[in-house]
Amino acid sequence: MGTLLATPITVTLSLLSTRPSDFIYWCKWITSYLYVSIFRHSIKPRFNWHDMDVEGDPYKTDFLPFPEEINLESPMLESQLINTADEVFFYGVNSKSEYLIIQIARDTNQEAEALIYLKLCNGKIYQLQETSGFQQSSNDKRTFSCGGLQIHYLSPMRRWRIFFNGLLNETSDDGESSEKKVHVKFALLWRASSDPFDFRTHINNKDVATSLAHAKWNQYTPPVEKLFSALDLYTQCGIIMGKVSIDGSEDEVDLYLFGERKRFMGNISSLKGGESLHILGCVPKNGRFVHFIQVSVANVVEKFNFGFTTVLTGGLRPIQAKDCSMEVVFNEERAKKNIEANFHSGKKLFRLKGAVSGRQNNILVNEGWNASIGIDYFNFELKSMSTKEINSLKRKEFDSLTGGEIGKGFLINAKITNSSRRAIPERLSDITQPVTPLVVHFSEKICQNPEITGGKGSSLGKLTEISKEFQSFVVPNGIVVTTNAYELFVTEDILKEVKKLENVLFRDKLDETKAACQRLIEEVTGTSIPDPIQQAVVMNLKNTFPERKHDHMFAVRSSATGEDTEQMSAAGQMETYLGVAGISEIMAAIKKCWASQFSFIAVQYKRQNGQLINTPMAVVVQEMIPCDIAGVLFTCDPLTGNPTTMSVTANYGLGESVVSGSEEPDTIEIERLNENNLTIKDKIIGAKSHRIVLKDDGGTDVENVSENEKQSCCLSDNMTLRLGRTAIKIEKSYRSYRDIEWGFWNNNLYIFQSRPVTSGAGEIDFEIDHEFDAPLRCEGDYFAMCNVGEVMPGSTSPLGLDVLLKFFKTVFQSKRSVSWHRGDYPTYYPRGIVSMYRHVMFFCVDLFQHANEDPSQSQVSAVGLFGRVVDDKELFDLAMERHGEEPVKLFSKKMYLKLLYKMFYGAKLRLKLAIKHYEGYTVPSIKYKDSQELFFHLLSCCTDLTTAMGSHMVCSEISSFLNMIIFIILQKAIGVFSINRQVTSREKITSVNAERVRDVSIRIVLRNLAVMGYGSRRPTGVPLLTTRHHVQRLSWARDHFGWTLDDWKTIALSDE
């Protein structure tokens, strides 16, 4: 509060000597400063929720993400998008001149904009600019999507997945477009390498006040709230890695890029007429990131400069607006942009100079819904010097400095042109009736609500609406028995059998599961359907088919909620009954459909996909069509997802022979260059030995196919192209690639079903192998498995690795356990112990935090860790560069006092307390009601072992300190510890013997150290080995790598 008052008072006293214009400015500045300070105290800060010293809290100790993190990272509700932006943006670069930009901006009515720019090291450029794309109607609330691009978080603020499967425009590095569209598929992982930079909390109050004071106001008070709502954004540095496939080539391209992720949720109405200029860059060689932003919003702020740089250890340092400048000069004649920026960040002054040369560097000039945006990639040179050093030099001397850091990045210039959005139409879930009906017709709007009619039922409702619009195909008439009817049908006896099945599933015994499934099916099929349901079915069938004859037949299909979605198809998991005639047969088939969700196959499928065993289920009763030809069409390649290839499988008769796979159908490939250009690419004539037809008295029959029909394709070219054009219309209406069941009868095209294609978007092997990989801080970083690799050798399971790394993080970042930590305490990125390729490793450079202070002490640490002298100049140079940027003394006086206390008293006391703490500790053996209760109990125990690990850390800390002292003593006795003068540790150990150590006092110390190692616990009858004996055992161990401890004990020692 003192700062809040002192700053304005100091400025006020200086106003007496100012000019009138300056007087107005300073009045505005004081007012702005007060408003900004008060406003910031009123808002809740983000990203400061964690506390590693708290016990038993899985959220604060980072075992689970906070709900606030999930809310921030998830797509917004549709109702929020009228006035608010909802964007995710990623970029990445590397030293091989590979560049990537990916963005999705959501709009109302499930529309979205997408941008992909990918430049590979071979000079090929691939671009996507979707300004009228669509969001998939996904039940996954964490996914941003637009067409074939899907982005979702794997762990909020920590890991994201970027997936694309579609067509991109291919151009070359010289900027000449070949007008070629190629199929590109990639699955990329983004991993955070810094904590977030949040505009709301990281910008200095004085800088905000200065920018507000320079702008014209529409009112007497500064528009602080408008500014903060307009610039609601945060960004994180990170890496992007993965594989890219071009046109199905087996030679996939490996990508490893350094860049940022930005989440923007600003108020659009506050940004009209606003302009922003972003310089985003990275120096791949050492891992420094730069993000410089200049924003102007009419009547709010004028040329507001802010942003951040990173120190090489990963910490963020905000850019200070004072003496900050950015200039972009465009030379139209040479098609060149010169970029220069000067700014203070942390304790350094930076100067960035770069140039965009040639037309080929321009990525995008696009007029979207709400903004015009231009993006250029460029190379730059970044010079830096500490403020202490720069004060001792003249400006010219700083300008003449050479050897700056070479980086790569993007220049983004955006202008908001429109602040209004379309209104949101009434959602299907809002279309409700006072009481949900037991039966609905396909044409009713409520039929399109999957919560009421299930996956198939809602799809048929949508198809019926589309068929009336296009008039190019027919959807057979029918009704849906709703989920409300199922809930009315389920009895207490059925629920008891469901509970028994769930109990059996916990034991995971195959035979018991099959038997429990069969008992539940028998219970369902043996239960009578209540009269209200039966009456509703009869009445709706009569209304739908008023002229129905007795020989009219139906298909009765199960329609569960959650099936036929982008995440889960469930095709073939539940029953369909064909050729059903008569009310009694229809009612029996409805019960069998309800029971089919409890079949062994369906139950196993639900378990694999994390679904409830007993889910609300609807049933479709649809008119049967005696098709001449029928089959299935995929609007993309079902294996690769390539949208240029549509796949058709067809056979004579009903489509059941194709869907069930009982016959080998004809296969036709349609090439789709665009919506209006379809050609038949290939035909494969199948065996087609049999066809399935409807029987006159109900049910189906199998007939032989004549030899002439076997030899020819059952679909003509005209029918195939007609089917393809209809499928494209259906795909556009559903806004996703579709798996369509179709049939021809009397030259009329019938569509029976349409579900999303679920194949092709699954995890690839690369993602599974590298899911938990730590981000590199720079190209050419160092990792080691020494020490930790002996404790945890080989690959670790995903669950074990995740829990283990969270446990280590809790201890390493606890202020009670570690006293030697320097720099920032990272929240969302790892330091020290990390995982790579499912193996636990050390970040080598993090182990030499004091390399710039005393290289010999780093070698002491290396010997203690690696067991040898490390002869790698580049490693220590990287450590000195990374940790020398913001130097901290190795041991302050306070640190020495702490270590001395721990050495003589604290460590021993800590160990005693830990032993006492765990004397009564037991693993809980009580039985929990369900897995969720057990899960939450395990989470509450997340910090149970930190006391043990904390004691280990304290003892290790003292051990390392004593080890350092011993080596210093030995250095003085033997000589300077130098890479050039010393041999490897193994050679040195074998060369140390009693004859060489001639100083009696040193020999006594070494012997006493050995005795202290055993102490009072030395086994009776085991003699204290001499130095010669130790040398003999070490020599044996060198020549017998891989032998066991029992073999070690059998060594015959000699005193000669």
C-alpha positions, -999 to +999 in steps of 0.1 A: +000+000+000+030+023+006+041+020-030+005+027-041+005+060-023+042+070-026+045+069-064+016+093-072+026+116-044+062+118-058+049+125-093+024+151-080+051+172-063+069+174-097+039+188-115+044+224-103+073+229-127+056+214-158+039+228-189+001+227-193+002+198-217+025+179-194+003+188-165-027+171-182-006+141-190+007+136-155-028+141-141-040+113-164-010+092-154-017+095-117-054+087-122-045+057-144-019+044-119-045+045-091-072+028-112-049+001-125-035-006-090-070-008-075-083-029-104-055-054-101-061-058-064-098-066-072-091-094-097-080-129-088-045-137-100-040-168-122-014-195-121-002-191-086-022-219-070+005-244-063+023-250-030+047-280-028+049-278+010+012-286+015+004-321+026-023-343+012-036-319-015-032-334-050-041-301-066-016-278-049+011-304-052+004-307-090-007-344-090-039-332-106-046-301-127-067-274-110-103-270-123-094-234-130-067-246-154-091-269-172-116-240-176-090-217-190-077-242-215-110-256-227-131-241-255-156-216-243-194-221-242-211-211-274-231-184-256-198-167-246-186-163-281-209-134-291-185-109-275-154-129-267-126-143-288-117-179-283-083-187-300-054-210-296-022-202-315+011-222-318+043-214-335+077-232-338+111-227-355+145-244-355+179-238-369+172-259-400+148-231-412+117-252-405+087-230-395+053-238-382+022-217-374-011-232-363-042-213-352-079-220-346-103-191-339-138-201-329-169-182-339-206-186-332-228-213-349-200-239-346-179-221-372-142-215-370-112-201-388-080-222-391-045-214-402-017-238-409+017-228-423+044-254-425+078-249-441+102-279-442+140-278-445+137-290-482+121-256-490+085-270-495+057-249-479+023-263-470-006-239-462-042-241-451-064-210-448-099-220-437-121-189-432-154-207-433-146-240-416-166-259-390-161-272-356-168-309-351-199-316-330-177-333-305-186-345-270-150-339-260-151-305-243-114-300-245-110-300-283-106-270-307-114-281-342-118-268-377-122-292-406-094-317-404-075-298-378-080-308-341-061-293-311-067-305-276-049-305-243-035-337-229-027-320-196-038-284-191-009-259-192+015-287-197+009-308-228-012-304-260-018-326-291-021-311-326-036-333-352-043-327-389-055-349-417-065-332-449-053-312-480-028-284-479-016-261-507+020-269-517+043-241-528+081-239-531+106-217-513+108-192-542+071-182-536+058-197-569+027-216-563+022-249-581-015-248-574-010-283-561-030-298-532-014-326-513-026-349-485-008-340-453-012-358-420+006-350-388+004-357-351+024-333-330+030-329-293+035-296-276+052-295-243+056-264-220+092-252-214+082-222-193+055-209-170+028-187-186+032-150-192-001-135-182-010-099-193-032-094-162-004-100-137+030-096-154+027-061-168+041-033-146+014-009-133+035+021-143+038+008-178+001+004-181-005+039-167+019+054-191+001+039-221-033+049-208-022+084-202-010+088-238-044+079-253-075+099-257-103+090-234-140+091-241-147+097-204-131+113-174-118+080-160-093+057-176-107+027-195-088+002-173-115-025-173-119-022-210-082-026-216-079-057-194-109-073-209-096-066-244-062-080-238-072-112-219-043-134-230-015-156-218+013-173-236+038-201-228+071-211-244+074-247-254+085-272-280+066-290-308+077-324-318+062-351-340+060-367-374+046-353-407+034-376-436+032-361-471+009-378-496+011-411-477+049-414-480+065-440-458+094-415-452+079-394-425+094-360-416+106-356-380+099-322-365+114-306-334+106-269-331+110-242-304+082-217-300+051-206-281+015-213-274-009-183-270-044-185-256-065-154-264-099-147-248-102-109-253-135-090-255-140-083-292-163-053-287-135-035-269-110-042-297-127-026-327-102-005-347-074-020-326-040-028-341-013-051-328+023-059-339+040-091-325+077-101-328+080-137-319+114-153-319+136-179-305+174-185-305+175-224-310+212-226-301+208-215-264+170-215-260+162-178-254+127-167-264+115-132-272+080-119-275+076-082-281+041-068-285+029-033-294-009-026-291-030+004-300-067+005-292-087+036-301-095+057-270-079+031-247-041+028-252-016+042-278+015+021-288+014+001-256+047-019-255+050-051-235+061-087-237+088-109-222+121-126-228+132-158-211+164-164-192+182-195-204+170-216-174+134-211-185+123-182-163+102-153-177+113-117-175+087-090-185+098-063-210+098-029-193+081-002-214+106+025-204+130+033-232+113+006-252+109+010-290+099-009-321+102+001-357+092-017-389+103+000-421+088-013-453+107-007-486+081-014-512+105-011-541+128-038-527+099-057-510+118-056-478+109-050-442+135-039-417+127-047-381+144-031-351+134-032-314+151-021-282+139-031-248+149-038-212+140-072-198+152-084-164+187-071-158+195-068-195+192-044-224+183-061-257+186-050-293+169-070-320+175-064-356+160-084-385+148-082-420+121-097-442+135-099-477+115-109-508+079-118-514+084-154-504+087-146-467+051-133-466+030-161-452-005-147-451-024-116-459-059-126-450-093-109-445-111-130-420-144-125-401-131-100-376-095-091-385-070-086-413-037-102-405-003-104-421+024-128-411+061-129-422+089-151-411+123-136-406+158-141-392+172-118-366+202-109-345+197-104-308+224-085-289+222-082-251+242-068-223+236-064-186+225-029-175+256-027-153+278-033-183+258-010-206+261+019-182+298+017-183+298+019-222+287+046-246+258+039-268+281+037-299+302+011-283+271-010-276+260-005-313+294-017-325+293-050-305+293-081-327+286-117-321+249-114-313+226-144-309+211-156-342+174-164-340+144-171-362+108-160-358+076-144-371+064-108-375+026-107-371+005-075-379-032-077-371-061-052-372-095-057-358-121-047-385-153-060-370-165-063-334-199-079-340-209-115-344-240-133-354-265-144-328-266-179-317-295-200-329-316-222-306-297-253-297-312-288-301-307-295-264-328-264-257-357-279-278-375-297-250-411-305-242-427-305-208-424-343-208-400-362-231-422-384-253-418-422-254-417-423-292-408-397-318-409-395-356-378-389-377-391-356-389-396-341-355-369-316-344-365-333-311-354-364-329-321-347-336-312-346-299-289-376-292-296-375-255-332-385-263-329-406-295-293-419-292-266-418-319-284-436-348-318-420-340-305-384-340-285-391-372-316-403-389-335-372-378-307-350-393-307-371-425-344-367-429-341-329-427-312-329-452-331-351-477-360-326-478-335-298-485-315-315-513-343-338-528-315-361-541-320-391-518-346-407-496-345-416-459-369-445-452-396-435-429-396-445-392-399-438-355-375-438-325-384-453-291-367-428-269-343-431-239-372-420-217-390-452-227-360-473-217-359-457-183-395-465-178-389-501-189-359-508-166-371-526-134-354-531-100-346-567-110-327-555-141-308-529-120-298-556-095-284-577-124-265-547-137-250-542-102-240-579-102-223-575-136-204-545-124-191-564-093-180-592-116-162-568-139-141-556-109-127-592-106-120-592-143-126-629-148-136-639-183-160-668-177-178-650-148-182-619-170-198-639-199-222-657-175-232-624-158-238-608-192-260-637-203-281-636-171-286-598-176-297-603-212-322-630-201-336-607-174-341-579-199-357-600-226-379-617-200-393-584-187-426-572-201-428-539-219-451-515-200-484-507-217-477-469-222-446-478-243-465-504-263-494-481-270-471-452-280-453-475-305-485-487-320-500-452-323-469-437-339-465-466-364-502-461-375-497-424-379-464-429-398-477-457-421-515-451-424-518-474-454-495-501-439-502-536-452-496-567-432-465-576-452-448-543-444-414-550-428-391-530-406-355-528-394-352-525-357-318-510-346-303-502-312-294-465-308-273-459-276-263-425-264-226-418-270-223-441-300-217-429-336-197-399-324-162-387-334-148-404-304-166-438-304-184-455-333-196-487-316-205-500-351-215-537-349-214-538-311-252-539-306-279-558-324-299-549-355-329-570-366-340-570-402-373-579-418-394-576-386-431-578-393-460-575-368-464-556-335-455-585-313-423-591-333-414-554-332-419-553-294-397-584-290-370-569-312-371-537-292-364-557-260-336-576-277-320-543-288-321-530-252-306-562-240-278-561-267-259-534-249-252-560-222-237-586-245-201-596-237-187-578-268-206-546-261-196-546-224-160-551-233-161-523-259-177-499-233-150-508-207-122-500-233-138-466-240-146-457-204-183-458-209-210-467-183-223-503-185-259-493-183-265-463-205-298-448-217-307-465-250-332-456-277-344-480-305-350-471-341-379-488-360-374-480-397-391-491-429-372-518-448-363-512-484-358-543-506-326-529-522-313-541-556-278-529-546-265-517-513-233-510-494-211-485-475-193-453-486-165-435-468-161-399-478-123-402-470-099-431-472-109-453-442-073-462-435-053-430-440-081-404-438-071-389-472-101-368-483-091-370-520-101-406-520-137-418-514-142-455-509-173-474-519-181-511-512-212-526-528-230-559-533-263-571-547-293-572-523-294-557-488-263-540-474-261-564-445-237-586-465-213-557-468-216-543-432-212-578-416-183-587-439-199-620-449-193-615-486-164-600-506-180-569-522-170-548-551-146-519-541-146-486-560-123-457-554-136-422-563-110-394-567-121-361-554-100-332-566-128-308-555-165-309-548-174-306-585-147-329-599-153-365-591-137-393-612-136-431-608-100-439-599-101-477-595-125-507-594-119-541-578-145-567-586-153-588-556-164-624-554-200-615-545-211-652-541-243-645-523-268-617-517-292-611-487-328-605-496-361-599-477-384-629-473-421-624-480-431-637-446-405-617-427-369-620-420-341-624-445-327-651-468-295-657-487-295-663-524-267-672-548-254-646-573-253-656-610-220-660-628-227-630-651-234-608-621-202-620-603-180-610-632-193-574-634-194-545-610-228-542-594-227-504-595-226-485-628-204-454-632-233-431-632-247-446-600-213-444-583-208-407-592-244-399-582-237-416-548-204-396-544-220-362-550-248-370-525-222-381-500-203-348-503-236-329-495-241-351-464-205-345-453-209-308-456-241-308-436-226-329-408-193-310-409-172-342-407-161-371-428-188-397-430-194-434-430-226-438-450-249-468-455-268-466-487-289-486-512-305-484-546-340-496-554-359-489-586-332-464-594-339-444-562-311-437-538-318-444-502-296-434-472-300-456-441-273-443-418-245-417-415-218-419-388-185-401-384-153-418-395-135-425-363-103-442-378-072-423-386-070-399-357-057-423-331-023-421-314+007-431-334+037-450-320+058-419-318+032-402-295+031-432-272+069-435-270+074-397-264+043-388-244+062-379-213+094-366-229+108-334-213+113-304-236+148-296-247+159-262-235+179-257-267+193-277-296+222-298-285+211-302-248+226-328-225+210-357-206+225-385-185+212-417-169+241-420-145+231-425-108+193-424-114+197-450-142+211-474-117+180-470-095+154-470-123+170-488-153+151-494-185+117-482-196+091-472-170+053-477-174+033-446-182+014-445-148+046-453-129+065-426-147+039-400-143+035-406-106+073-408-101+080-375-118+052-357-099+066-371-066+102-360-075+089-325-084+070-322-051+102-329-031+127-310-053+105-278-053+098-280-016+116-252+003+119-275+033+138-302+015+162-284-009+183-255+001+207-253-028+181-245-055+187-213-075+166-194-099+128-197-105+107-226-091+091-239-123+054-249-121+046-262-156+079-274-169+105-299-156+140-293-143+166-316-128+151-351-131+131-356-163+120-384-186+131-391-222+118-420-242+102-435-210+135-435-192+143-414-162+173-391-167+191-360-154+192-326-172+230-325-172+233-288-174+210-283-144+236-303-123+263-277-128+246-245-117+278-230-104+301-239-133+308-202-140+320-196-104+346-224-100+351-250-127+371-272-104+341-276-081+320-286-112+345-313-118+342-324-082+304-327-087+310-346-120+332-371-102+306-376-075+278-381-101+295-398-130+323-415-111+349-399-135+362-366-147+339-352-175+361-341-204+334-322-223+342-285-228+309-278-246+289-292-217+305-268-192+304-239-217+267-244-220+263-246-182+283-214-177+262-196-203+229-208-190+235-203-153+258-174-155+231-151-169+218-142-134+246-153-111+240-163-075+268-170-051+275-207-046+273-205-008+262-174+011+269-170+048+233-180+055+238-211+033+270-220+052+252-218+085+224-240+073+248-266+060+268-266+092+237-270+112+225-299+090+260-315+090+263-317+128+227-319+139+199-313+114+204-343+090+206-368+119+175-353+135+156-353+102+164-390+097+153-399+132+120-380+127+114-398+094+120-432+110+096-424+138+071-411+113+070-443+093+072-467+123+034-469+124+027-464+088+007-491+070-008-495+036-046-491+040-063-525+034-099-515+038-122-522+009-137-493-009-172-491-024-159-483-059-128-474-078-135-437-076-134-438-038-102-457-039-088-432-064-095-402-042-080-420-012-048-426-031-047-390-042-050-379-005-018-400+001+001-382-026+026-367-002+029-396+022+065-404+011+078-369+009+092-371+044+114-400+034+125-384+002+131-351+020+154-369+045+172-385+016+177-351+000+190-335+032+215-364+037+225-363+000+230-326+003+254-330+033+271-359+016+278-339-015+291-310+006+314-333+026+325-350-007+334-316-020+355-308+012+373-342+009+382-335-027+394-301-019+417-316+008+429-342-017+435-316-043+458-298-019+476-330-011+478-345-046+476-314-069+452-293-089+422-312-102+425-306-140+411-323-170+445-321-188+464-336-158+440-362-145+433-396-159+398-413-156+386-422-122+390-459-128+426-455-137+431-432-107+415-456-083+436-485-095+467-463-092+460-453-056+478-477-033+495-477+001+530-471-015+519-439-034+502-424-004+532-416+016+517-390+040+509-410+071+481-386+081+463-390+048+465-428+051+450-426+086+422-404+073+414-428+045+414-458+068+392-440+093+367-431+066+364-468+057+358-476+094+332-449+097+315-465+066+309-496+086+306-481+120+291-503+147+272-522+121+302-539+105+294-577+103+312-598+129+341-618+115+345-596+084+380-581+084+386-545+075+400-547+040+433-530+032+438-506+003+454-535-017+423-556-012+401-528-025+423-524-055+420-561-062+382-561-060+380-530-083+402-547-108+380-578-107+348-558-111+364-540-141+370-574-159+338-591-148+310-567-158+276-581-152+286-607-126+265-610-094+271-599-058+276-636-048+304-639-073+319-607-058+320-623-024+340-653-037+370-633-047+402-647-032+422-617-019+459-616-016+482-595+005+511-598-020 
